Amino acid sequence: MSKHYPVEQRERAVRMVLDHLDEYRSVYAACQVIVPKVGVGAESLRRWVLQAQVDGSQRPGVTSAEQQRMKDLEREVRDLKEANEILKRAASFFARELCATRRQVYREVVRDRLCWAVAAA
């Protein structure tokens, strides 16, 4: 089950870990000590801290802004593919209609020419 913590609580918890990180051997150890004080899950806090370090260029990885941009671009690609599929179907539909209309017009022209040929003979 996913809990959504207020942004202020997340930022405060991350700041507490980052402030005391030099006192512990790892981020995990620092999180284990801070978790009871802030009332969040240990793994949640650890992931928030790691993401904060990536966003602060202290650790390699994809920043939050880049993740959001990729998510937006993926949504845009999905929407464009959907629109493209709709346009393909519409073009196919109208092409069939146009073809049927042309056949009907062609039949009328042929019939009229035959009528003129029969009448002229």
GUFI-774906 format. One line per field, with one value per residue: residue in one letter; x, y, z negated of N, C-alpha, C in turn; residue number from 1. Coordinates in nm, 2 decimals, always signed. Layout:
% residues N
type: c(a | ...);
n.px: c(X | ...);
n.py: c(Y | ...);
n.pz: c(Z | ...);
ca.px: c(X | ...);
ca.py: c(Y | ...);
ca.pz: c(Z | ...);
c.px: c(X | ...);
c.py: c(Y | ...);
c.pz: c(Z | ...);
seq: c(NUM | ...);
This chain:
% residues 121
type: c(m | s | k | h | y | p | v | e | q | r | e | r | a | v | r | m | v | l | d | h | l | d | e | y | r | s | v | y | a | a | c | q | v | i | v | p | k | v | g | v | g | a | e | s | l | r | r | w | v | l | q | a | q | v | d | g | s | q | r | p | g | v | t | s | a | e | q | q | r | m | k | d | l | e | r | e | v | r | d | l | k | e | a | n | e | i | l | k | r | a | a | s | f | f | a | r | e | l | c | a | t | r | r | q | v | y | r | e | v | v | r | d | r | l | c | w | a | v | a | a | a);
n.px: c(+0.08 | +0.05 | +0.16 | +0.10 | +0.30 | +0.31 | +0.47 | +0.63 | +0.70 | +0.84 | +1.06 | +1.17 | +1.24 | +1.43 | +1.62 | +1.71 | +1.83 | +2.04 | +2.18 | +2.29 | +2.43 | +2.70 | +2.77 | +2.71 | +2.77 | +2.64 | +2.37 | +2.15 | +2.19 | +2.17 | +1.91 | +1.77 | +1.80 | +1.68 | +1.42 | +1.22 | +1.19 | +1.07 | +0.85 | +0.81 | +0.84 | +1.13 | +1.25 | +1.12 | +1.22 | +1.49 | +1.50 | +1.40 | +1.61 | +1.83 | +1.73 | +1.73 | +2.00 | +2.08 | +1.94 | +2.08 | +2.32 | +2.51 | +2.52 | +2.53 | +2.28 | +1.93 | +1.77 | +1.50 | +1.36 | +1.44 | +1.32 | +1.05 | +1.02 | +1.07 | +0.85 | +0.65 | +0.71 | +0.68 | +0.41 | +0.32 | +0.41 | +0.26 | +0.00 | +0.03 | +0.07 | -0.18 | -0.35 | -0.24 | -0.31 | -0.59 | -0.61 | -0.51 | -0.71 | -0.93 | -0.85 | -0.84 | -1.11 | -1.23 | -1.11 | -1.21 | -1.48 | -1.45 | -1.36 | -1.58 | -1.76 | -1.64 | -1.65 | -1.93 | -1.98 | -1.83 | -1.97 | -2.21 | -2.13 | -2.04 | -2.28 | -2.43 | -2.28 | -2.32 | -2.60 | -2.60 | -2.46 | -2.63 | -2.86 | -2.76 | -2.71);
n.py: c(-0.12 | +0.22 | +0.51 | +0.86 | +1.11 | +1.44 | +1.70 | +1.88 | +1.72 | +1.52 | +1.66 | +1.76 | +1.53 | +1.42 | +1.62 | +1.60 | +1.35 | +1.40 | +1.60 | +1.45 | +1.25 | +1.21 | +1.11 | +0.84 | +0.51 | +0.45 | +0.55 | +0.40 | +0.32 | +0.57 | +0.64 | +0.44 | +0.52 | +0.78 | +0.73 | +0.65 | +0.90 | +1.07 | +0.93 | +0.78 | +0.52 | +0.32 | +0.24 | +0.41 | +0.66 | +0.62 | +0.60 | +0.85 | +1.01 | +0.92 | +1.00 | +1.27 | +1.32 | +1.26 | +1.46 | +1.67 | +1.65 | +1.49 | +1.23 | +0.99 | +0.96 | +0.97 | +1.27 | +1.42 | +1.61 | +1.53 | +1.28 | +1.35 | +1.49 | +1.29 | +1.12 | +1.30 | +1.32 | +1.06 | +1.03 | +1.21 | +1.10 | +0.86 | +0.97 | +1.09 | +0.87 | +0.75 | +0.94 | +0.93 | +0.68 | +0.70 | +0.89 | +0.74 | +0.54 | +0.70 | +0.81 | +0.58 | +0.50 | +0.73 | +0.70 | +0.46 | +0.54 | +0.75 | +0.60 | +0.44 | +0.63 | +0.73 | +0.50 | +0.48 | +0.72 | +0.67 | +0.45 | +0.58 | +0.75 | +0.57 | +0.44 | +0.66 | +0.72 | +0.48 | +0.50 | +0.73 | +0.62 | +0.42 | +0.57 | +0.72 | +0.54);
n.pz: c(+0.00 | +0.08 | -0.07 | -0.08 | -0.17 | -0.31 | -0.14 | -0.28 | -0.51 | -0.39 | -0.29 | -0.53 | -0.66 | -0.48 | -0.49 | -0.75 | -0.75 | -0.56 | -0.70 | -0.91 | -0.80 | -0.78 | -1.02 | -1.02 | -0.88 | -0.64 | -0.41 | -0.46 | -0.73 | -0.86 | -0.79 | -0.93 | -1.20 | -1.20 | -1.12 | -1.33 | -1.44 | -1.25 | -1.15 | -0.91 | -0.66 | -0.65 | -0.41 | -0.23 | -0.31 | -0.27 | +0.01 | +0.08 | -0.01 | +0.15 | +0.40 | +0.36 | +0.33 | +0.59 | +0.73 | +0.63 | +0.75 | +0.62 | +0.65 | +0.91 | +1.16 | +1.27 | +1.26 | +1.08 | +1.23 | +1.49 | +1.50 | +1.48 | +1.72 | +1.91 | +1.86 | +1.94 | +2.21 | +2.29 | +2.25 | +2.44 | +2.68 | +2.68 | +2.70 | +2.95 | +3.12 | +3.09 | +3.20 | +3.46 | +3.54 | +3.54 | +3.75 | +3.96 | +3.99 | +4.05 | +4.29 | +4.45 | +4.44 | +4.58 | +4.82 | +4.92 | +4.94 | +5.13 | +5.35 | +5.40 | +5.47 | +5.70 | +5.87 | +5.90 | +6.04 | +6.27 | +6.37 | +6.43 | +6.63 | +6.83 | +6.88 | +6.98 | +7.21 | +7.35 | +7.39 | +7.56 | +7.77 | +7.85 | +7.91 | +8.12 | +8.32);
ca.px: c(+0.00 | +0.13 | +0.12 | +0.15 | +0.34 | +0.32 | +0.60 | +0.71 | +0.75 | +0.95 | +1.18 | +1.23 | +1.31 | +1.55 | +1.72 | +1.76 | +1.93 | +2.15 | +2.25 | +2.35 | +2.48 | +2.85 | +2.78 | +2.68 | +2.85 | +2.57 | +2.24 | +2.06 | +2.21 | +2.12 | +1.77 | +1.72 | +1.80 | +1.59 | +1.28 | +1.13 | +1.17 | +0.98 | +0.73 | +0.79 | +0.90 | +1.27 | +1.28 | +1.07 | +1.31 | +1.62 | +1.48 | +1.39 | +1.75 | +1.90 | +1.68 | +1.77 | +2.14 | +2.09 | +1.90 | +2.18 | +2.44 | +2.60 | +2.52 | +2.49 | +2.14 | +1.84 | +1.71 | +1.35 | +1.32 | +1.45 | +1.21 | +0.92 | +1.03 | +1.06 | +0.71 | +0.57 | +0.74 | +0.62 | +0.26 | +0.30 | +0.43 | +0.14 | -0.11 | +0.05 | +0.04 | -0.32 | -0.40 | -0.20 | -0.40 | -0.72 | -0.60 | -0.50 | -0.84 | -1.02 | -0.80 | -0.88 | -1.26 | -1.27 | -1.06 | -1.31 | -1.60 | -1.42 | -1.35 | -1.71 | -1.82 | -1.58 | -1.71 | -2.06 | -1.97 | -1.78 | -2.08 | -2.31 | -2.06 | -2.04 | -2.42 | -2.47 | -2.22 | -2.39 | -2.72 | -2.58 | -2.42 | -2.75 | -2.94 | -2.70 | -2.71);
ca.py: c(+0.00 | +0.34 | +0.63 | +0.98 | +1.20 | +1.58 | +1.74 | +1.93 | +1.61 | +1.45 | +1.75 | +1.77 | +1.40 | +1.41 | +1.72 | +1.54 | +1.24 | +1.45 | +1.67 | +1.36 | +1.14 | +1.19 | +1.03 | +0.70 | +0.45 | +0.45 | +0.61 | +0.30 | +0.33 | +0.70 | +0.63 | +0.35 | +0.60 | +0.89 | +0.69 | +0.67 | +1.04 | +1.13 | +0.85 | +0.73 | +0.39 | +0.33 | +0.23 | +0.53 | +0.76 | +0.59 | +0.63 | +1.00 | +1.06 | +0.89 | +1.09 | +1.41 | +1.32 | +1.26 | +1.59 | +1.77 | +1.61 | +1.42 | +1.09 | +0.98 | +0.90 | +1.05 | +1.37 | +1.42 | +1.69 | +1.45 | +1.17 | +1.41 | +1.52 | +1.16 | +1.08 | +1.38 | +1.29 | +0.93 | +1.05 | +1.28 | +0.99 | +0.78 | +1.05 | +1.11 | +0.74 | +0.73 | +1.03 | +0.88 | +0.56 | +0.75 | +0.95 | +0.63 | +0.48 | +0.80 | +0.81 | +0.45 | +0.51 | +0.82 | +0.65 | +0.37 | +0.62 | +0.82 | +0.50 | +0.40 | +0.74 | +0.73 | +0.39 | +0.52 | +0.82 | +0.60 | +0.37 | +0.67 | +0.80 | +0.46 | +0.43 | +0.78 | +0.70 | +0.38 | +0.56 | +0.81 | +0.54 | +0.35 | +0.67 | +0.77 | +0.44);
ca.pz: c(+0.00 | +0.10 | -0.15 | -0.03 | -0.28 | -0.27 | -0.08 | -0.39 | -0.59 | -0.31 | -0.28 | -0.66 | -0.69 | -0.40 | -0.54 | -0.88 | -0.72 | -0.50 | -0.80 | -1.00 | -0.72 | -0.81 | -1.15 | -1.00 | -0.77 | -0.51 | -0.41 | -0.53 | -0.88 | -0.90 | -0.78 | -1.04 | -1.32 | -1.18 | -1.09 | -1.44 | -1.48 | -1.15 | -1.13 | -0.78 | -0.64 | -0.63 | -0.26 | -0.17 | -0.35 | -0.20 | +0.15 | +0.09 | -0.03 | +0.27 | +0.51 | +0.32 | +0.37 | +0.74 | +0.77 | +0.59 | +0.82 | +0.53 | +0.68 | +1.05 | +1.18 | +1.34 | +1.17 | +1.08 | +1.35 | +1.61 | +1.49 | +1.52 | +1.87 | +1.98 | +1.84 | +2.02 | +2.35 | +2.32 | +2.27 | +2.57 | +2.78 | +2.67 | +2.76 | +3.10 | +3.18 | +3.09 | +3.30 | +3.59 | +3.57 | +3.58 | +3.88 | +4.06 | +4.00 | +4.12 | +4.43 | +4.51 | +4.46 | +4.68 | +4.95 | +4.96 | +4.98 | +5.26 | +5.45 | +5.43 | +5.54 | +5.84 | +5.94 | +5.93 | +6.14 | +6.39 | +6.43 | +6.50 | +6.76 | +6.93 | +6.92 | +7.07 | +7.34 | +7.42 | +7.43 | +7.67 | +7.88 | +7.90 | +7.97 | +8.24 | +8.42);
c.px: c(+0.09 | +0.08 | +0.18 | +0.17 | +0.34 | +0.46 | +0.69 | +0.77 | +0.86 | +1.08 | +1.25 | +1.30 | +1.44 | +1.66 | +1.78 | +1.86 | +2.05 | +2.24 | +2.34 | +2.42 | +2.63 | +2.87 | +2.76 | +2.76 | +2.77 | +2.44 | +2.14 | +2.07 | +2.15 | +1.97 | +1.71 | +1.71 | +1.70 | +1.45 | +1.19 | +1.10 | +1.07 | +0.86 | +0.70 | +0.86 | +1.05 | +1.31 | +1.24 | +1.17 | +1.44 | +1.61 | +1.47 | +1.53 | +1.83 | +1.86 | +1.73 | +1.92 | +2.16 | +2.05 | +2.00 | +2.32 | +2.55 | +2.62 | +2.48 | +2.35 | +2.06 | +1.77 | +1.56 | +1.29 | +1.33 | +1.35 | +1.08 | +0.91 | +1.01 | +0.91 | +0.62 | +0.59 | +0.68 | +0.47 | +0.23 | +0.31 | +0.31 | +0.02 | -0.10 | +0.03 | -0.10 | -0.39 | -0.36 | -0.28 | -0.54 | -0.72 | -0.59 | -0.64 | -0.94 | -0.98 | -0.85 | -1.04 | -1.29 | -1.22 | -1.16 | -1.44 | -1.57 | -1.41 | -1.49 | -1.78 | -1.77 | -1.64 | -1.85 | -2.07 | -1.93 | -1.89 | -2.18 | -2.25 | -2.07 | -2.18 | -2.47 | -2.41 | -2.29 | -2.53 | -2.71 | -2.54 | -2.54 | -2.84 | -2.89 | -2.70 | -2.85);
c.py: c(+0.12 | +0.45 | +0.75 | +1.08 | +1.34 | +1.61 | +1.80 | +1.83 | +1.54 | +1.53 | +1.76 | +1.64 | +1.38 | +1.50 | +1.67 | +1.44 | +1.30 | +1.53 | +1.57 | +1.24 | +1.11 | +1.12 | +0.88 | +0.64 | +0.45 | +0.53 | +0.53 | +0.32 | +0.46 | +0.70 | +0.55 | +0.43 | +0.72 | +0.85 | +0.70 | +0.81 | +1.11 | +1.06 | +0.81 | +0.59 | +0.41 | +0.32 | +0.35 | +0.64 | +0.74 | +0.63 | +0.78 | +1.06 | +1.04 | +0.98 | +1.23 | +1.42 | +1.33 | +1.40 | +1.70 | +1.74 | +1.55 | +1.28 | +1.08 | +0.92 | +1.00 | +1.14 | +1.36 | +1.50 | +1.61 | +1.34 | +1.23 | +1.44 | +1.40 | +1.11 | +1.17 | +1.35 | +1.15 | +0.94 | +1.12 | +1.18 | +0.90 | +0.85 | +1.07 | +0.98 | +0.71 | +0.81 | +0.98 | +0.76 | +0.60 | +0.81 | +0.85 | +0.57 | +0.57 | +0.81 | +0.69 | +0.46 | +0.61 | +0.78 | +0.55 | +0.44 | +0.69 | +0.72 | +0.46 | +0.51 | +0.75 | +0.62 | +0.42 | +0.62 | +0.76 | +0.52 | +0.46 | +0.72 | +0.70 | +0.44 | +0.54 | +0.76 | +0.59 | +0.42 | +0.65 | +0.73 | +0.47 | +0.45 | +0.72 | +0.67 | +0.42);
c.pz: c(+0.00 | +0.01 | -0.08 | -0.15 | -0.23 | -0.23 | -0.19 | -0.48 | -0.52 | -0.32 | -0.42 | -0.69 | -0.61 | -0.45 | -0.67 | -0.85 | -0.66 | -0.60 | -0.89 | -0.93 | -0.75 | -0.94 | -1.14 | -0.88 | -0.63 | -0.52 | -0.48 | -0.68 | -0.93 | -0.89 | -0.90 | -1.17 | -1.31 | -1.17 | -1.21 | -1.47 | -1.38 | -1.12 | -0.99 | -0.77 | -0.61 | -0.48 | -0.19 | -0.19 | -0.27 | -0.05 | +0.17 | +0.08 | +0.09 | +0.38 | +0.48 | +0.36 | +0.52 | +0.79 | +0.73 | +0.65 | +0.73 | +0.56 | +0.83 | +1.06 | +1.25 | +1.24 | +1.18 | +1.20 | +1.48 | +1.61 | +1.53 | +1.67 | +1.95 | +1.97 | +1.93 | +2.17 | +2.39 | +2.34 | +2.40 | +2.69 | +2.79 | +2.73 | +2.91 | +3.17 | +3.19 | +3.20 | +3.45 | +3.63 | +3.61 | +3.72 | +3.99 | +4.09 | +4.08 | +4.27 | +4.51 | +4.54 | +4.57 | +4.82 | +5.00 | +5.01 | +5.12 | +5.37 | +5.49 | +5.51 | +5.69 | +5.92 | +5.99 | +6.05 | +6.27 | +6.45 | +6.49 | +6.63 | +6.87 | +6.98 | +7.01 | +7.21 | +7.42 | +7.47 | +7.56 | +7.79 | +7.94 | +7.97 | +8.11 | +8.35 | +8.48);
seq: c(1 | 2 | 3 | 4 | 5 | 6 | 7 | 8 | 9 | 10 | 11 | 12 | 13 | 14 | 15 | 16 | 17 | 18 | 19 | 20 | 21 | 22 | 23 | 24 | 25 | 26 | 27 | 28 | 29 | 30 | 31 | 32 | 33 | 34 | 35 | 36 | 37 | 38 | 39 | 40 | 41 | 42 | 43 | 44 | 45 | 46 | 47 | 48 | 49 | 50 | 51 | 52 | 53 | 54 | 55 | 56 | 57 | 58 | 59 | 60 | 61 | 62 | 63 | 64 | 65 | 66 | 67 | 68 | 69 | 70 | 71 | 72 | 73 | 74 | 75 | 76 | 77 | 78 | 79 | 80 | 81 | 82 | 83 | 84 | 85 | 86 | 87 | 88 | 89 | 90 | 91 | 92 | 93 | 94 | 95 | 96 | 97 | 98 | 99 | 100 | 101 | 102 | 103 | 104 | 105 | 106 | 107 | 108 | 109 | 110 | 111 | 112 | 113 | 114 | 115 | 116 | 117 | 118 | 119 | 120 | 121);
